[in-house]
Amino acid sequence: MNKYPSLKQLHYLVTLSETRHFGEAAKLCFVSQSTLSAGIQNLEDLIGAQLIERDNKTLVLTGMGEEVVRRSREILARSQDLMELTQVKSDPMHGKVRLGCIPTIAPFLLCDVVQQVNRHYPNLDLLLREDTTANLLTALKHGEMDILILALPMDIGTMTRRVVGRDPFKMVMSQKQAAQLELPIDYDALPDESVFLLEREHCLTDHAVSACQMTASQKINPFMATSLHTLVQMVANGNGVTFIPQMAIDHGLIDNLDVHLETPPGEAAYRDIGVVWRPSSSRINTFNQLADLVAGLLSPTARE
């Protein structure tokens, strides 16, 4: 009779791969260090390959260990989906849902999402995480998150996505800067290094440059901001121009600042807002209802 690894053994290995420390991994798994070490050794014996190289000071995953960790994360995520199946069938809007959102959306949407969920689905417990797109997609793939709110287009691999709204970009500059430029804006008329953007890890930079058809790289300032608040403060003080999503403007990002708004050149100056989840999840009904809720918040009438 074939023997298979237990979910507990796979959990030990994945946790150890994240901590790179037997003692810390054991604490997170609520077992003794000897129990975790024995579980890893039994897993190696069962698979017939060394997964971890050990000495007194370091811990390194072998090539086979890296591959087993990757597959173990997928198995654990699917197992979690399976355990939720019965509960979700009886009441899809019940239980915990781990929701991730990117920093250029979260401050302007998540509070409204939580309020609407509390109002309409009081038995649904949202656990929130704000992070970059890359980190959230990795967490979703590994079963650490259930559903994400992202800006699209974006390579999401095999994940399921649903577009729930469109968020236009506005060009923001100081009133003084606007008075010096001929409107509507011609990018060629902008001084070199006068366009300020977010750090590259924020997908809004790529979306804004692409959607607003900004192709002249010499116009972009090498300074990269960490937040939209930094960007608007920079341009409000006459340092250049930037692109800000409409949802941020609607939520007061530029209130009380002496700035001018201009529609960027081009016909597609917007980003799509999408909801993303694992196709293997048993909570598709839950996610679609959450997507409906987000779509309602992003509709033009909701902003009026």
C-alpha atoms as a printed R data frame, in Angstrom:
    type eleno elety resid chain resno       x      y       z
1   ATOM     1    CA   MET     A     1   0.000  0.000   0.000
2   ATOM     2    CA   ASN     A     2   1.358  3.403  -1.001
3   ATOM     3    CA   LYS     A     3   2.173  5.843   1.763
4   ATOM     4    CA   TYR     A     4   1.601  9.553   1.305
5   ATOM     5    CA   PRO     A     5   2.852 12.597   3.197
6   ATOM     6    CA   SER     A     6   0.507 14.029   5.789
7   ATOM     7    CA   LEU     A     7  -0.729 17.602   5.647
8   ATOM     8    CA   LYS     A     8   0.985 18.121   8.996
9   ATOM     9    CA   GLN     A     9   4.352 17.151   7.525
10  ATOM    10    CA   LEU     A    10   3.847 19.477   4.567
11  ATOM    11    CA   HIS     A    11   2.882 22.284   6.938
12  ATOM    12    CA   TYR     A    12   6.079 21.698   8.943
13  ATOM    13    CA   LEU     A    13   8.184 21.936   5.785
14  ATOM    14    CA   VAL     A    14   6.496 25.073   4.457
15  ATOM    15    CA   THR     A    15   6.786 26.829   7.821
16  ATOM    16    CA   LEU     A    16  10.444 25.843   8.102
17  ATOM    17    CA   SER     A    17  11.117 27.171   4.604
18  ATOM    18    CA   GLU     A    18   9.678 30.546   5.647
19  ATOM    19    CA   THR     A    19  11.463 30.877   8.982
20  ATOM    20    CA   ARG     A    20  14.730 29.053   8.142
21  ATOM    21    CA   HIS     A    21  14.900 28.197  11.832
22  ATOM    22    CA   PHE     A    22  13.747 24.966  13.494
23  ATOM    23    CA   GLY     A    23  12.913 26.608  16.816
24  ATOM    24    CA   GLU     A    24  10.825 29.401  15.282
25  ATOM    25    CA   ALA     A    25   9.070 26.991  12.927
26  ATOM    26    CA   ALA     A    26   8.194 24.698  15.831
27  ATOM    27    CA   LYS     A    27   6.648 27.586  17.767
28  ATOM    28    CA   LEU     A    28   4.524 28.602  14.788
29  ATOM    29    CA   CYS     A    29   3.374 24.988  14.364
30  ATOM    30    CA   PHE     A    30   2.659 24.633  18.127
31  ATOM    31    CA   VAL     A    31   4.924 21.583  18.479
32  ATOM    32    CA   SER     A    32   8.283 20.890  20.054
33  ATOM    33    CA   GLN     A    33  11.417 21.334  17.979
34  ATOM    34    CA   SER     A    34  12.123 17.600  18.163
35  ATOM    35    CA   THR     A    35   8.608 16.807  16.871
36  ATOM    36    CA   LEU     A    36   9.029 19.162  13.925
37  ATOM    37    CA   SER     A    37  12.505 17.843  13.149
38  ATOM    38    CA   ALA     A    38  11.234 14.257  13.245
39  ATOM    39    CA   GLY     A    39   8.333 15.183  10.977
40  ATOM    40    CA   ILE     A    40  10.693 16.676   8.407
41  ATOM    41    CA   GLN     A    41  12.968 13.631   8.617
42  ATOM    42    CA   ASN     A    42   9.995 11.295   8.114
43  ATOM    43    CA   LEU     A    43   8.919 13.357   5.098
44  ATOM    44    CA   GLU     A    44  12.399 13.058   3.584
45  ATOM    45    CA   ASP     A    45  12.380  9.293   4.184
46  ATOM    46    CA   LEU     A    46   8.953  8.985   2.602
47  ATOM    47    CA   ILE     A    47   9.876 11.028  -0.469
48  ATOM    48    CA   GLY     A    48  13.294  9.413  -0.713
49  ATOM    49    CA   ALA     A    49  15.234 12.637  -1.108
50  ATOM    50    CA   GLN     A    50  17.029 15.199   1.033
51  ATOM    51    CA   LEU     A    51  14.935 18.348   1.335
52  ATOM    52    CA   ILE     A    52  17.030 20.354   3.793
53  ATOM    53    CA   GLU     A    53  20.773 20.725   4.267
54  ATOM    54    CA   ARG     A    54  21.515 21.206   7.945
55  ATOM    55    CA   ASP     A    55  24.482 22.200  10.063
56  ATOM    56    CA   ASN     A    56  24.853 23.916  13.407
57  ATOM    57    CA   LYS     A    57  24.333 27.421  12.044
58  ATOM    58    CA   THR     A    58  22.569 27.344   8.697
59  ATOM    59    CA   LEU     A    59  19.587 25.733   7.024
60  ATOM    60    CA   VAL     A    60  19.306 25.549   3.251
61  ATOM    61    CA   LEU     A    61  16.610 23.998   1.084
62  ATOM    62    CA   THR     A    62  17.864 21.663  -1.600
63  ATOM    63    CA   GLY     A    63  16.606 21.966  -5.161
64  ATOM    64    CA   MET     A    64  14.172 19.133  -4.457
65  ATOM    65    CA   GLY     A    65  13.211 20.839  -1.205
66  ATOM    66    CA   GLU     A    66  12.283 24.054  -3.028
67  ATOM    67    CA   GLU     A    67  10.074 22.116  -5.440
68  ATOM    68    CA   VAL     A    68   8.384 20.138  -2.640
69  ATOM    69    CA   VAL     A    69   7.715 23.386  -0.753
70  ATOM    70    CA   ARG     A    70   6.125 24.924  -3.848
71  ATOM    71    CA   ARG     A    71   3.836 21.936  -4.362
72  ATOM    72    CA   SER     A    72   3.103 21.662  -0.645
73  ATOM    73    CA   ARG     A    73   1.776 25.223  -0.581
74  ATOM    74    CA   GLU     A    74  -0.606 24.384  -3.404
75  ATOM    75    CA   ILE     A    75  -1.771 21.199  -1.642
76  ATOM    76    CA   LEU     A    76  -2.342 23.047   1.642
77  ATOM    77    CA   ALA     A    77  -4.300 25.780  -0.136
78  ATOM    78    CA   ARG     A    78  -6.536 23.219  -1.862
79  ATOM    79    CA   SER     A    79  -7.028 21.382   1.423
80  ATOM    80    CA   GLN     A    80  -8.185 24.587   3.048
81  ATOM    81    CA   ASP     A    81 -10.626 25.177   0.184
82  ATOM    82    CA   LEU     A    82 -11.948 21.645   0.718
83  ATOM    83    CA   MET     A    83 -12.523 22.178   4.429
84  ATOM    84    CA   GLU     A    84 -14.580 25.297   3.691
85  ATOM    85    CA   LEU     A    85 -16.811 23.550   1.153
86  ATOM    86    CA   THR     A    86 -19.610 22.382   3.473
87  ATOM    87    CA   GLN     A    87 -19.861 25.677   5.347
88  ATOM    88    CA   VAL     A    88 -19.875 27.712   2.145
89  ATOM    89    CA   LYS     A    89 -22.671 25.612   0.627
90  ATOM    90    CA   SER     A    90 -24.940 26.405   3.561
91  ATOM    91    CA   ASP     A    91 -24.076 30.111   3.833
92  ATOM    92    CA   PRO     A    92 -21.553 31.653   1.417
93  ATOM    93    CA   MET     A    93 -21.425 34.931   3.359
94  ATOM    94    CA   HIS     A    94 -20.311 33.360   6.628
95  ATOM    95    CA   GLY     A    95 -16.922 32.800   8.215
96  ATOM    96    CA   LYS     A    96 -13.505 34.337   7.626
97  ATOM    97    CA   VAL     A    97 -12.309 35.789   4.318
98  ATOM    98    CA   ARG     A    98  -8.745 37.055   3.980
99  ATOM    99    CA   LEU     A    99  -8.876 40.063   1.677
100 ATOM   100    CA   GLY     A   100  -5.784 41.697   0.209
101 ATOM   101    CA   CYS     A   101  -5.587 45.093  -1.465
102 ATOM   102    CA   ILE     A   102  -2.816 47.207  -3.009
103 ATOM   103    CA   PRO     A   103  -1.729 50.530  -1.394
104 ATOM   104    CA   THR     A   104  -3.035 52.719  -4.237
105 ATOM   105    CA   ILE     A   105  -6.555 51.355  -3.716
106 ATOM   106    CA   ALA     A   106  -6.784 50.322  -0.059
107 ATOM   107    CA   PRO     A   107  -6.969 53.794   1.604
108 ATOM   108    CA   PHE     A   108  -9.766 54.876  -0.722
109 ATOM   109    CA   LEU     A   109 -11.907 51.728  -0.814
110 ATOM   110    CA   LEU     A   110 -11.371 49.283   2.048
111 ATOM   111    CA   CYS     A   111 -13.170 51.313   4.730
112 ATOM   112    CA   ASP     A   112 -16.258 51.462   2.519
113 ATOM   113    CA   VAL     A   113 -15.985 47.730   1.781
114 ATOM   114    CA   VAL     A   114 -15.790 46.884   5.488
115 ATOM   115    CA   GLN     A   115 -18.757 49.122   6.304
116 ATOM   116    CA   GLN     A   116 -20.902 47.545   3.600
117 ATOM   117    CA   VAL     A   117 -19.906 44.009   4.602
118 ATOM   118    CA   ASN     A   118 -20.734 44.737   8.251
119 ATOM   119    CA   ARG     A   119 -24.083 46.155   7.176
120 ATOM   120    CA   HIS     A   120 -25.174 43.491   4.696
121 ATOM   121    CA   TYR     A   121 -23.176 40.402   5.766
122 ATOM   122    CA   PRO     A   122 -22.666 40.572   9.552
123 ATOM   123    CA   ASN     A   123 -21.589 36.915   9.715
124 ATOM   124    CA   LEU     A   124 -18.675 37.512   7.334
125 ATOM   125    CA   ASP     A   125 -15.368 38.331   9.028
126 ATOM   126    CA   LEU     A   126 -12.920 40.189   6.756
127 ATOM   127    CA   LEU     A   127  -9.218 39.870   7.588
128 ATOM   128    CA   LEU     A   128  -7.410 42.636   5.708
129 ATOM   129    CA   ARG     A   129  -3.894 42.933   4.327
130 ATOM   130    CA   GLU     A   130  -2.395 45.827   2.360
131 ATOM   131    CA   ASP     A   131   0.629 44.940   0.226
132 ATOM   132    CA   THR     A   132   2.124 45.170  -3.245
133 ATOM   133    CA   THR     A   133   0.614 43.269  -6.150
134 ATOM   134    CA   ALA     A   134   3.495 40.802  -6.368
135 ATOM   135    CA   ASN     A   135   3.387 39.935  -2.663
136 ATOM   136    CA   LEU     A   136  -0.400 39.563  -2.642
137 ATOM   137    CA   LEU     A   137  -0.434 37.285  -5.684
138 ATOM   138    CA   THR     A   138   2.220 35.087  -4.069
139 ATOM   139    CA   ALA     A   139   0.177 34.924  -0.864
140 ATOM   140    CA   LEU     A   140  -2.967 34.058  -2.835
141 ATOM   141    CA   LYS     A   141  -1.199 31.270  -4.694
142 ATOM   142    CA   HIS     A   142   0.132 29.866  -1.429
143 ATOM   143    CA   GLY     A   143  -3.290 29.904   0.221
144 ATOM   144    CA   GLU     A   144  -2.395 32.715   2.632
145 ATOM   145    CA   MET     A   145  -5.040 35.025   1.110
146 ATOM   146    CA   ASP     A   146  -8.498 34.251  -0.266
147 ATOM   147    CA   ILE     A   147  -9.354 37.197  -2.506
148 ATOM   148    CA   LEU     A   148  -7.561 40.307  -3.769
149 ATOM   149    CA   ILE     A   149  -8.535 43.736  -5.041
150 ATOM   150    CA   LEU     A   150  -5.978 44.751  -7.674
151 ATOM   151    CA   ALA     A   151  -5.452 47.220 -10.490
152 ATOM   152    CA   LEU     A   152  -5.516 45.722 -13.976
153 ATOM   153    CA   PRO     A   153  -4.165 44.881 -16.495
154 ATOM   154    CA   MET     A   154  -1.765 42.625 -14.615
155 ATOM   155    CA   ASP     A   155  -0.314 39.175 -15.177
156 ATOM   156    CA   ILE     A   156  -2.189 37.074 -12.610
157 ATOM   157    CA   GLY     A   157  -1.222 33.672 -14.005
158 ATOM   158    CA   THR     A   158  -3.953 31.062 -13.658
159 ATOM   159    CA   MET     A   159  -5.999 33.028 -11.117
160 ATOM   160    CA   THR     A   160  -9.617 33.953 -11.795
161 ATOM   161    CA   ARG     A   161 -10.354 37.647 -12.200
162 ATOM   162    CA   ARG     A   162 -13.437 39.809 -12.492
163 ATOM   163    CA   VAL     A   163 -13.295 43.471 -13.472
164 ATOM   164    CA   VAL     A   164 -15.570 45.473 -11.167
165 ATOM   165    CA   GLY     A   165 -14.889 49.080 -12.111
166 ATOM   166    CA   ARG     A   166 -12.885 51.661 -14.034
167 ATOM   167    CA   ASP     A   167 -10.747 54.281 -12.303
168 ATOM   168    CA   PRO     A   168  -9.726 57.220 -14.541
169 ATOM   169    CA   PHE     A   169  -6.394 59.021 -14.155
170 ATOM   170    CA   LYS     A   170  -6.110 62.771 -13.737
171 ATOM   171    CA   MET     A   171  -2.997 64.833 -14.327
172 ATOM   172    CA   VAL     A   172  -2.248 66.969 -11.275
173 ATOM   173    CA   MET     A   173  -0.039 70.049 -11.155
174 ATOM   174    CA   SER     A   174   0.216 73.299  -9.237
175 ATOM   175    CA   GLN     A   175  -1.878 76.243 -10.396
176 ATOM   176    CA   LYS     A   176   1.387 78.061 -11.171
177 ATOM   177    CA   GLN     A   177   2.571 75.183 -13.346
178 ATOM   178    CA   ALA     A   178  -0.770 75.079 -15.170
179 ATOM   179    CA   ALA     A   179  -0.551 78.796 -15.942
180 ATOM   180    CA   GLN     A   180   2.807 78.223 -17.619
181 ATOM   181    CA   LEU     A   181   1.596 75.410 -19.876
182 ATOM   182    CA   GLU     A   182  -0.675 75.448 -22.864
183 ATOM   183    CA   LEU     A   183  -3.784 73.408 -22.169
184 ATOM   184    CA   PRO     A   184  -4.758 70.737 -23.060
185 ATOM   185    CA   ILE     A   185  -1.420 69.201 -22.124
186 ATOM   186    CA   ASP     A   186   1.170 68.253 -24.721
187 ATOM   187    CA   TYR     A   187   3.781 65.993 -23.121
188 ATOM   188    CA   ASP     A   188   6.460 67.371 -25.416
189 ATOM   189    CA   ALA     A   189   5.955 70.786 -23.813
190 ATOM   190    CA   LEU     A   190   6.778 69.490 -20.335
191 ATOM   191    CA   PRO     A   191  10.292 70.136 -19.010
192 ATOM   192    CA   ASP     A   192  12.576 67.122 -18.726
193 ATOM   193    CA   GLU     A   193  12.344 65.281 -15.374
194 ATOM   194    CA   SER     A   194   9.111 67.072 -14.493
195 ATOM   195    CA   VAL     A   195   6.831 64.026 -14.190
196 ATOM   196    CA   PHE     A   196   6.829 62.457 -10.716
197 ATOM   197    CA   LEU     A   197   5.760 58.838 -10.188
198 ATOM   198    CA   LEU     A   198   5.591 56.158  -7.509
199 ATOM   199    CA   GLU     A   199   8.300 53.581  -6.884
200 ATOM   200    CA   ARG     A   200   8.338 50.803  -9.464
201 ATOM   201    CA   GLU     A   201   7.039 48.215  -7.005
202 ATOM   202    CA   HIS     A   202   3.692 50.026  -7.173
203 ATOM   203    CA   CYS     A   203   1.838 48.878 -10.285
204 ATOM   204    CA   LEU     A   204   0.142 52.282 -10.555
205 ATOM   205    CA   THR     A   205   3.331 53.664 -12.123
206 ATOM   206    CA   ASP     A   206   3.216 51.254 -15.048
207 ATOM   207    CA   HIS     A   207  -0.543 51.656 -15.393
208 ATOM   208    CA   ALA     A   208  -0.338 55.451 -15.421
209 ATOM   209    CA   VAL     A   209   2.550 55.600 -17.891
210 ATOM   210    CA   SER     A   210   0.834 53.133 -20.210
211 ATOM   211    CA   ALA     A   211  -2.731 54.417 -19.930
212 ATOM   212    CA   CYS     A   212  -1.717 58.065 -20.245
213 ATOM   213    CA   GLN     A   213   0.596 57.278 -23.176
214 ATOM   214    CA   MET     A   214   3.665 58.785 -21.541
215 ATOM   215    CA   THR     A   215   6.447 57.475 -23.789
216 ATOM   216    CA   ALA     A   216   9.161 60.126 -23.341
217 ATOM   217    CA   SER     A   217  11.308 58.670 -20.561
218 ATOM   218    CA   GLN     A   218  13.374 61.853 -20.258
219 ATOM   219    CA   LYS     A   219  10.286 63.594 -18.903
220 ATOM   220    CA   ILE     A   220  10.185 61.301 -15.835
221 ATOM   221    CA   ASN     A   221  11.986 62.463 -12.706
222 ATOM   222    CA   PRO     A   222  14.378 59.885 -11.160
223 ATOM   223    CA   PHE     A   223  12.856 60.580  -7.738
224 ATOM   224    CA   MET     A   224  10.309 57.862  -6.946
225 ATOM   225    CA   ALA     A   225   7.741 58.496  -4.224
226 ATOM   226    CA   THR     A   226   6.531 55.874  -1.767
227 ATOM   227    CA   SER     A   227   2.929 57.117  -1.617
228 ATOM   228    CA   LEU     A   228   0.324 59.141  -3.463
229 ATOM   229    CA   HIS     A   229   0.352 61.657  -0.603
230 ATOM   230    CA   THR     A   230   4.029 62.369  -1.288
231 ATOM   231    CA   LEU     A   231   3.325 62.820  -4.998
232 ATOM   232    CA   VAL     A   232   0.586 65.403  -4.553
233 ATOM   233    CA   GLN     A   233   2.662 67.337  -2.032
234 ATOM   234    CA   MET     A   234   5.564 67.436  -4.481
235 ATOM   235    CA   VAL     A   235   3.498 68.824  -7.338
236 ATOM   236    CA   ALA     A   236   1.462 71.161  -5.125
237 ATOM   237    CA   ASN     A   237   4.741 72.898  -4.325
238 ATOM   238    CA   GLY     A   238   5.431 73.493  -7.992
239 ATOM   239    CA   ASN     A   239   7.932 70.691  -8.570
240 ATOM   240    CA   GLY     A   240   6.213 69.177 -11.613
241 ATOM   241    CA   VAL     A   241   3.206 67.069 -12.543
242 ATOM   242    CA   THR     A   242   1.904 63.607 -11.691
243 ATOM   243    CA   PHE     A   243  -0.941 61.180 -12.379
244 ATOM   244    CA   ILE     A   244  -3.500 60.436  -9.655
245 ATOM   245    CA   PRO     A   245  -6.408 57.948  -9.826
246 ATOM   246    CA   GLN     A   246  -9.902 59.401  -9.575
247 ATOM   247    CA   MET     A   247 -10.824 57.351  -6.497
248 ATOM   248    CA   ALA     A   248  -8.024 59.041  -4.554
249 ATOM   249    CA   ILE     A   249  -9.289 62.458  -5.626
250 ATOM   250    CA   ASP     A   250 -12.860 61.533  -4.685
251 ATOM   251    CA   HIS     A   251 -11.645 60.596  -1.199
252 ATOM   252    CA   GLY     A   252 -10.015 63.957  -0.550
253 ATOM   253    CA   LEU     A   253  -6.373 63.375  -1.476
254 ATOM   254    CA   ILE     A   254  -5.987 66.854  -2.999
255 ATOM   255    CA   ASP     A   255  -8.460 68.711  -0.791
256 ATOM   256    CA   ASN     A   256  -7.129 72.089   0.414
257 ATOM   257    CA   LEU     A   257  -4.199 71.936  -2.033
258 ATOM   258    CA   ASP     A   258  -3.728 74.649  -4.627
259 ATOM   259    CA   VAL     A   259  -3.551 72.284  -7.600
260 ATOM   260    CA   HIS     A   260  -4.995 72.035 -11.088
261 ATOM   261    CA   LEU     A   261  -6.567 68.869 -12.556
262 ATOM   262    CA   GLU     A   262  -6.282 68.039 -16.226
263 ATOM   263    CA   THR     A   263  -7.475 65.058 -18.267
264 ATOM   264    CA   PRO     A   264  -4.384 63.324 -19.706
265 ATOM   265    CA   PRO     A   265  -4.018 62.959 -23.473
266 ATOM   266    CA   GLY     A   266  -5.344 59.736 -24.974
267 ATOM   267    CA   GLU     A   267  -8.611 57.829 -24.918
268 ATOM   268    CA   ALA     A   268  -7.702 55.137 -22.375
269 ATOM   269    CA   ALA     A   269  -6.374 57.111 -19.405
270 ATOM   270    CA   TYR     A   270  -7.717 54.763 -16.742
271 ATOM   271    CA   ARG     A   271  -7.003 51.568 -14.835
272 ATOM   272    CA   ASP     A   272  -9.429 48.721 -14.300
273 ATOM   273    CA   ILE     A   273 -10.172 47.570 -10.755
274 ATOM   274    CA   GLY     A   274 -10.460 43.816 -10.477
275 ATOM   275    CA   VAL     A   275 -11.204 41.120  -7.919
276 ATOM   276    CA   VAL     A   276  -8.943 38.047  -8.089
277 ATOM   277    CA   TRP     A   277  -9.136 34.599  -6.491
278 ATOM   278    CA   ARG     A   278  -7.883 31.013  -6.910
279 ATOM   279    CA   PRO     A   279  -9.906 29.027  -9.469
280 ATOM   280    CA   SER     A   280  -9.792 25.999  -7.153
281 ATOM   281    CA   SER     A   281 -11.540 27.820  -4.316
282 ATOM   282    CA   SER     A   282 -14.902 26.550  -3.102
283 ATOM   283    CA   ARG     A   283 -15.978 30.106  -2.217
284 ATOM   284    CA   ILE     A   284 -16.799 31.378  -5.695
285 ATOM   285    CA   ASN     A   285 -20.293 32.452  -4.598
286 ATOM   286    CA   THR     A   286 -18.758 34.386  -1.705
287 ATOM   287    CA   PHE     A   287 -16.260 36.102  -3.967
288 ATOM   288    CA   ASN     A   288 -18.830 37.010  -6.595
289 ATOM   289    CA   GLN     A   289 -21.048 38.621  -3.963
290 ATOM   290    CA   LEU     A   290 -18.060 40.562  -2.639
291 ATOM   291    CA   ALA     A   291 -17.244 41.574  -6.223
292 ATOM   292    CA   ASP     A   292 -20.829 42.830  -6.626
293 ATOM   293    CA   LEU     A   293 -20.404 44.882  -3.465
294 ATOM   294    CA   VAL     A   294 -17.125 46.431  -4.676
295 ATOM   295    CA   ALA     A   295 -18.630 47.118  -8.103
296 ATOM   296    CA   GLY     A   296 -21.476 48.998  -6.443
297 ATOM   297    CA   LEU     A   297 -19.003 51.157  -4.509
298 ATOM   298    CA   LEU     A   298 -17.079 51.951  -7.700
299 ATOM   299    CA   SER     A   299 -20.111 52.821  -9.815
300 ATOM   300    CA   PRO     A   300 -20.478 56.496 -10.843
301 ATOM   301    CA   THR     A   301 -23.715 56.841  -8.868
302 ATOM   302    CA   ALA     A   302 -21.963 55.637  -5.712
303 ATOM   303    CA   ARG     A   303 -19.482 58.522  -5.993
304 ATOM   304    CA   GLU     A   304 -22.147 61.177  -6.477
